[in-house]
């Protein structure tokens, strides 16, 4: 049926709804990833977002349970130029539209995604509503604005685990503070001979230390790091006691625990093709990212940390290291896509630090 995306600034983008879901709201963002759409759909760091895929054809290889980033779909909606009619892959268990329909996630296709992406680039990320009718535009615009406001607080509480869980066996014991982690992070640590104890985001520093870890990893996740006062306090109390490593949102939490501040990016970094420069050797890595905030450069002048990595797109801070304690972080997922990753060595650096 005919469908529409209504942005909070009043812009309307028409398309066609491919499944039975007729209305959904969220924060409208775009991803430049050419592959890994299944990873995006099931990544907890995309929680609450309507994702616009800039790549024109999506769904070629279907989906399979083994490749899920988490237990289920996390996005609020998906906007495409075109969805594949005949997906095919030897590991495919279901097609994109069937999975999203079962997950009650609307799919709006035949949208001018280039024009929509330009709108978001020009005016920044904003709230939006996917709907099948435009009978009351004022109500839809107000609803889109409300969706944006509702996502400005603590989103981690919606995706963090409820209980402490153990994964794998190994000589090194790592506590993973789950702000919305992906399966791949746990698997990356297990493959390096670590026992992983995944804990809820609200856990205190004393409770973490009582588990007897050799190191602590603060995971990726959704939303504004400044809303996670409990996680910042825990990291601050752990500094100097035990080796710390942060990725994604965990990178921002660690920076705030060190005394830095965060700023909101106009339209964020989302995709699997973001170039990052290592300031120690000049090498450039292609990274997988999804975040709407970054560390404020002006807030780190007198702090005991050094910037180790920078984005080549906007020169924002992509990595930091504490000058006195064993603590460092990166803004991206070191192994954020299937197959070979040239930044997986950051996990090795963390394990070797323990």
C-alpha positions, 0 to 999 in steps of 0.5 A, a space after each residue: 500500500 502507499 506509505 509516507 515518511 513524515 519528518 519533524 520539519 514537515 518534509 514528506 517522502 512517499 513510498 510503498 509499505 511492503 508489509 502489514 505494519 502501517 505506523 511507526 516512529 523513531 529517530 531517522 538516520 542514514 547508513 552508508 553500509 553496502 552490506 551487513 543490513 542484517 547486522 544493522 537491523 539486529 544491532 542494539 545500538 540502532 535501537 529506536 531508529 528508523 534507518 535509511 539505507 543509502 545503498 539502492 538495493 537491499 535484501 539480496 541474500 536474505 537473513 539467517 539466525 547465525 548472523 544476528 547481531 542480537 536476539 531480535 530486530 532492534 530498529 523501529 523502521 527501514 527505508 529503502 530505494 528498492 528491496 530484492 524480490 528474489 533473494 538467494 543464498 545457501 545459508 538463507 533461512 528467511 527473506 528480509 520482508 518476512 522477517 521484518 513483518 514477523 518482527 512488526 517493523 515497517 518497511 517503506 520502499 521506492 523512496 528517493 533515498 538520495 533526497 532523504 539523505 541530503 535532507 538529513 545531511 543538511 538539517 541533521 538527524 530528526 524524528 520521523 513517522 512512517 504512516 499509511 495516511 496523511 489525514 492530519 499532518 499537524 498531528 504527525 509532525 508533533 508525533 515525530 517531534 515527540 519521538 525525537 524527544 523520547 530518544 534523547 534520554 537513557 536508551 541503554 535500559 531498553 537493551 541491556 541484559 537483565 542478568 549476569 551470564 557467563 560465556 566461554 572458558 579461558 585463562 583471562 576473565 573479562 567483565 563485559 558491561 552490556 550497554 547494548 552489546 552485539 554477539 560478535 563482541 563476546 565471540 571476539 573475546 572468546 576466540 582470544 581465549 577469554 572467559 566473558 562475564 556479561 553484566 547489566 549496564 547498571 552494575 556498580 564498580 564494587 560489584 564488578 570487582 567482586 567478580 574477580 575480573 582481569 579486565 573490564 570491557 564497556 560495550 557499544 550501545 544506543 543513545 546519549 552517553 551523558 544520560 548514563 550517569 550510573 555507567 560513568 560513575 562505575 567507570 570512574 571508580 574502576 579507573 586505576 584499579 583494573 584495565 579498561 577498554 571501551 568500544 562505541 558508546 563505551 568509548 564515550 562513557 570512558 571519556 566522560 569518566 576521565 572528565 571529558 564532555 560529549 557533543 551531538 553530531 549533526 547526522 552521526 557516523 553510521 556505516 561500514 566504510 568510515 576511514 579512521 587514522 591512527 596518529 601513532 603510525 599514520 595508517 588508515 583503517 576502514 571501520 564500522 560505526 553507529 553513533 550520534 555523539 562524539 567526544 568534545 575536543 575542547 573538553 580534553 585539554 587539561 586531562 590525562 589522556 591522549 587522542 590516538 585515532 581521528 576520523 578522516 571525514 570530520 576529524 572527530 576523536 575516534 580513540 583515546 588512551 589514559 596517560 597514567 592508567 591502563 585504559 583505552 577506547 575506540 569509537 568503532 567496533 574493531 570487528 564490526 562486520 563478517 569476514 576479515 577486519 583490519 582493526 581486530 588487533 585492538 582486542 589483542 591489545 586489550 587482552 595483552 594488557 591484562 
